[in-house]
Amino acid sequence: MSRNAPNAHALRHRVVIVGAGFGGLFAVRALRRVQVDVTVVDRVNYHLFQPLLYQVATGVLSEGDIAPPIRDVLRKQDNARVLFGEVVHVDLATREVELDTLGGAMRLPYDSLIVAAGAAQSYFGHDEFAVHAPGMKTIDDALELRGRIFGAFEMAELDCEAAERDAWLTFVVVGAGPTGVELAGQIAELSRRALRANYRAFDPRSARIIVLDAADTVLPPFAKPLQRRAHRDLEALGVEVQLGAMVTGVDATGLHVKRKDGSTDRIDAHTKIWAAGVQASPLGASLGDQSGAPVDRAGRISVQHDCTLPGHPEVFVVGDLMSLNRLPGLAEVAMQSGHHAARTIARRLDGDTTERPFRYIDLGTMATIARFKAVVSIGRVHITGLVGWLMWLVVHLTFLTGFKNRVSALANWTIAFLGRGRRQRTITEQQVFARTREIPQPKGGVAERET
Amino acid sequence: MSRNAPNAHALRHRVVIVGAGFGGLFAVRALRRVQVDVTVVDRVNYHLFQPLLYQVATGVLSEGDIAPPIRDVLRKQDNARVLFGEVVHVDLATREVELDTLGGAMRLPYDSLIVAAGAAQSYFGHDEFAVHAPGMKTIDDALELRGRIFGAFEMAELDCEAAERDAWLTFVVVGAGPTGVELAGQIAELSRRALRANYRAFDPRSARIIVLDAADTVLPPFAKPLQRRAHRDLEALGVEVQLGAMVTGVDATGLHVKRKDGSTDRIDAHTKIWAAGVQASPLGASLGDQSGAPVDRAGRISVQHDCTLPGHPEVFVVGDLMSLNRLPGLAEVAMQSGHHAARTIARRLDGDTTERPFRYIDLGTMATIARFKAVVSIGRVHITGLVGWLMWLVVHLTFLTGFKNRVSALANWTIAFLGRGRRQRTITEQQVFARTREIPQPKGGVAERET
């Protein structure tokens, strides 16, 4: 606890871990009984349980339910400290990480480095879409979308033309992967069930929810029967599934779509959500430049079989930033690769320097469409419907357990799923002010806003 | 549900209610069985249970726990609709309310009007303090303070000079009324208990929490024995109570204080919270101009004995915006005056036009200092300690009941009070970016932030 503590341990092996997502967190946990000094750095103060982000965006869970503070998760791990800041550069030659904090710049020397910086939303070269169609990668994204979704229903309740009301009641989710499918399903449940009797000028069940994708199936990574089942489940909920549809433009009041047959059309919709692609952290490009490792179009860096950079056995790249054996960008891959990197460091300190390749064990994938409806794939076994949903629930609660949020998340889920309501529907004033810049004002003009 | 519905009811008496705080909400509820058309207007989409706002600021509860959507609370009240917008003007001559919405300007004609627009934070003419010392009146305030409080501990964990660390670990609450006392008590509990083992560079128990006030007692409206007890309880928690201390300046890194003996000094503290005064809605001044009713320094408008404007029996002013019989700005006063206004409208429609003055029934006041510690005053009866705290808990849970948030709030309270943690500690990135403009950067300079 003394200010000289770092010097007292100067001889201990220093491990720096960049990012406290699934990859980083599993790496630091795997080092808990190893004689090292671990420093975990993240630009946010929480570990994000990303698979449930869509539940924050739709008012089921609060941000705290899925985002435990990193330092609280690690409070009992004495060999680890957590620093709040953004890594702007890794210097492979001097073995230092450059950190940008609110208190100034810092340089962190390392003996071993695990880069688990993850990925952000990708707009495939159209970053200008972002302001009109927020992504689904961060707590800020989810809170922004929550404000937009509930705000859209508020707007529809104001006196307005029928066409304008229809545009407020149209929700377009771009991307039919697990996130897009889950989000569309939740918005459908919201409008069909949770918001019942809340409005006087319209029936919320009349809301139109569209999920669209350039691919010709929903849930591309899943097996055909599960795709068909998910497609059917979505339509039963009232979601329009539009496949072979490429978004060519997004603006404040709608989006332009090019169909598979070459035709184009416009969808009038105030609320657009982008769940279509990811772009790895910019750290990847820099690490590629310095080490000569190839970086793919999505910004992911090709690593050796043991997750290290070529020529830099002390540097590991794991999770969404890693390109290895065509592994998908799943939480499970991040966890296992983070764990592998940490175990490799521990083995080396024990004198075992043999190189062991990372082997991913596929524990199965799942996606939930709505309450009581999920698709689960474990090897060749497919499970759907209520049983699939119960499996999904058990797995997600088990993961949250480690973060001590199980009791409250369970309470909130019980209320939200079995009850009628959505507890988290707050639109902050900050969001309202931000949006006044974006929403086109009618010609009648608006009186000056008082402060 | 048809678009002509408003015309179909054109002969019904139209009641417009401005604001859905305690005054507005109790007014609309009191009209639920009356043959009127009620329109409730608010600039936010939630009813704020303000007495628990400090629990959002300190991570105990989520915003949704204390801010149920207005339209969900009123979903079963068929004669009421809710509009999301800000009232910028009331025209007493034409009997219209001018509404500024994200969809444009609207004019709402009324037959009876209840103005329950409440009050905002007052900086006593020093609005420039606000950026450095946010108030405690809105959900946005509470979320901003949550980010600053947990962010301050993050900053202290970064490598920094001892003096700088002390300034990050000093929290100053300006104002020793119920809000200030409750907030200071919660920050003390946070640092003494909830954040245990979270940091490596310092012990969070070393945090300094100061509550200061120009008055010479804490909790001015309470009786002397309760003030003494609250003062003692605060000090036992480790809170420094500084009385007779007037704030003369606030900046990013501290504040200037003038003591009762005329001396002045500076307190170095990055986190300042303003809980010192209120200023009624600007609508008060405009209503005073039009009706000739006096408006006091705090912006409150003097009403007739039945809460109406002089010369305008169809316009009621209730709650914090109302000045009548020196009644304090309490939730209970707002509820009872809102109810009185609604009942008066209902009586008149029944043909009873006798004027009945508003009579406030004092049901007691309470303030909580920490878990298991509260002071309660019911007439001449004083209750303190655990019994007082249990009363406080029952009363607050009972009020939340009506909003259906009881189960989850109870679950969250149980976890937070009896357990060790604070579930809601998210710092949004939006807040971090906003703060980079305010925090002075050290001379070493900071590398460019990547986006």
Interface residues (C-beta under 8 A of the other chain):
Chain A: M1 R3 A5 R43 V44 N45 Y46 G59 S62 E63 G64 D65 A67 P68 P69 R71 D72 R75 K76 R81 V82 L83 F84 G85 E86 V88 H89 E98 D100 T101 L102 G103 G104 A105 M106 T138 I139 D140 L143 F150 G151 E154 M155 E157 L158 D159 C160 A162 E164 R196 A197 N198 Y199 R200 A201 F202 D203 P282 K404 N405 V407 S408 A411 N412 I415 G421 R423 Q424 R425 T426 I427 T428 E429 Q430 V432 R435 T436 I439 Q441 P442 G444 G445 V446 A447 E448 R449 E450
Chain B: M1 R3 A5 R43 V44 N45 Y46 G59 S62 E63 G64 D65 A67 P68 P69 R71 D72 R75 K76 R81 V82 L83 F84 G85 E86 V88 H89 E98 D100 T101 L102 G103 G104 A105 M106 T138 I139 D140 L143 F150 G151 E154 M155 E157 L158 D159 C160 A162 E164 R196 A197 N198 Y199 R200 A201 F202 D203 P282 K404 N405 V407 S408 A411 N412 I415 G421 R423 Q424 R425 T426 I427 T428 E429 Q430 V432 R435 T436 I439 Q441 P442 G444 G445 V446 A447 E448 R449 E450
